[in-house]
Amino acid sequence: MPDAPTSDVRLLAPAQVAEVLGVTVDEVVDLIAEGRLRGMRVGSPAQWRVEEASVGEYVDDQAEEARRMALWRQSNAASFPELWGTGVIRNAD
């Protein structure tokens, strides 16, 4: 059985999360289903709620992924001479 939320866990409605992330509610539910956001169904009728801390973690993960992709693009755009010198090999005859 999943751990019950403690008093320091704040739960947000998918609409609140969607507003923060700039996505649709359906996309928030998809992120929960993919395990990228921690969510649970509570109440009767059961409605999705998302742990506020997981939203921050998701944003941090997205920022890190964007940083890595920028570095990757930057490394692909760099020319080899810039990285390793002129590339001229001279024979020692």
C-alpha positions as CSV (number, residue, x, y, z in Angstrom):
1,M,0.0,0.0,0.0
2,P,1.4,3.4,-0.9
3,D,2.6,5.7,1.9
4,A,0.0,8.1,3.1
5,P,0.9,11.7,2.5
6,T,2.3,13.4,5.6
7,S,1.3,16.9,6.8
8,D,4.2,18.5,4.9
9,V,3.2,17.1,1.5
10,R,1.2,19.5,-0.5
11,L,-1.1,18.1,-3.2
12,L,-2.0,20.1,-6.3
13,A,-4.9,19.6,-8.7
14,P,-3.8,18.7,-12.3
15,A,-5.2,22.1,-13.5
16,Q,-2.8,23.9,-11.1
17,V,0.1,21.8,-12.3
18,A,-0.9,22.4,-15.9
19,E,-0.9,26.2,-15.4
20,V,2.5,26.1,-13.7
21,L,4.0,23.9,-16.5
22,G,2.2,25.6,-19.4
23,V,0.7,22.3,-20.6
24,T,-2.8,20.8,-20.7
25,V,-4.4,18.8,-17.9
26,D,-4.3,15.7,-20.2
27,E,-0.5,16.1,-20.5
28,V,-0.2,16.3,-16.7
29,V,-2.2,13.1,-16.3
30,D,0.1,11.5,-19.0
31,L,3.2,12.7,-17.0
32,I,1.7,11.0,-13.9
33,A,1.1,7.8,-15.9
34,E,4.7,7.8,-17.2
35,G,6.0,8.2,-13.6
36,R,7.5,11.6,-14.3
37,L,5.3,13.3,-11.8
38,R,4.2,11.7,-8.5
39,G,0.4,11.6,-8.2
40,M,-2.4,9.8,-6.6
41,R,-6.1,9.5,-6.8
42,V,-7.9,10.8,-3.7
43,G,-11.5,11.5,-2.6
44,S,-14.8,10.2,-3.8
45,P,-15.1,10.3,-6.7
46,A,-11.4,9.8,-7.0
47,Q,-9.5,12.7,-8.5
48,W,-5.9,13.1,-9.4
49,R,-3.6,15.1,-7.1
50,V,0.1,15.7,-7.7
51,E,2.8,16.2,-5.1
52,E,4.0,19.7,-5.3
53,A,7.6,18.6,-4.7
54,S,7.5,16.4,-7.7
55,V,6.6,19.4,-9.9
56,G,9.7,21.1,-8.8
57,E,11.8,18.0,-9.4
58,Y,10.2,17.6,-12.9
59,V,11.1,21.3,-13.8
60,D,14.7,20.7,-12.5
61,D,15.0,17.5,-14.6
62,Q,13.7,19.4,-17.7
63,A,16.2,22.2,-17.1
64,E,19.0,19.7,-16.8
65,E,17.9,18.0,-20.0
66,A,17.8,21.3,-21.8
67,R,21.3,22.2,-20.5
68,R,22.7,18.9,-21.7
69,M,21.1,19.2,-25.1
70,A,22.5,22.7,-25.5
71,L,26.0,21.4,-24.6
72,W,25.5,18.6,-27.1
73,R,24.5,21.0,-29.9
74,Q,27.4,23.3,-29.0
75,S,29.9,20.4,-29.2
76,N,28.5,19.3,-32.5
77,A,28.8,22.8,-33.9
78,A,32.5,23.2,-32.8
79,S,35.0,22.6,-35.5
80,F,37.7,20.1,-35.0
81,P,40.6,22.6,-35.4
82,E,39.1,24.7,-32.7
83,L,39.2,21.7,-30.4
84,W,42.5,20.0,-31.4
85,G,44.6,22.6,-33.1
86,T,45.2,23.1,-36.8
87,G,45.3,19.4,-37.5
88,V,48.4,19.8,-39.7
89,I,50.7,16.8,-39.3
90,R,54.3,17.3,-40.4
91,N,56.7,14.6,-41.2
92,A,60.0,14.7,-39.3
93,D,62.2,14.0,-42.3
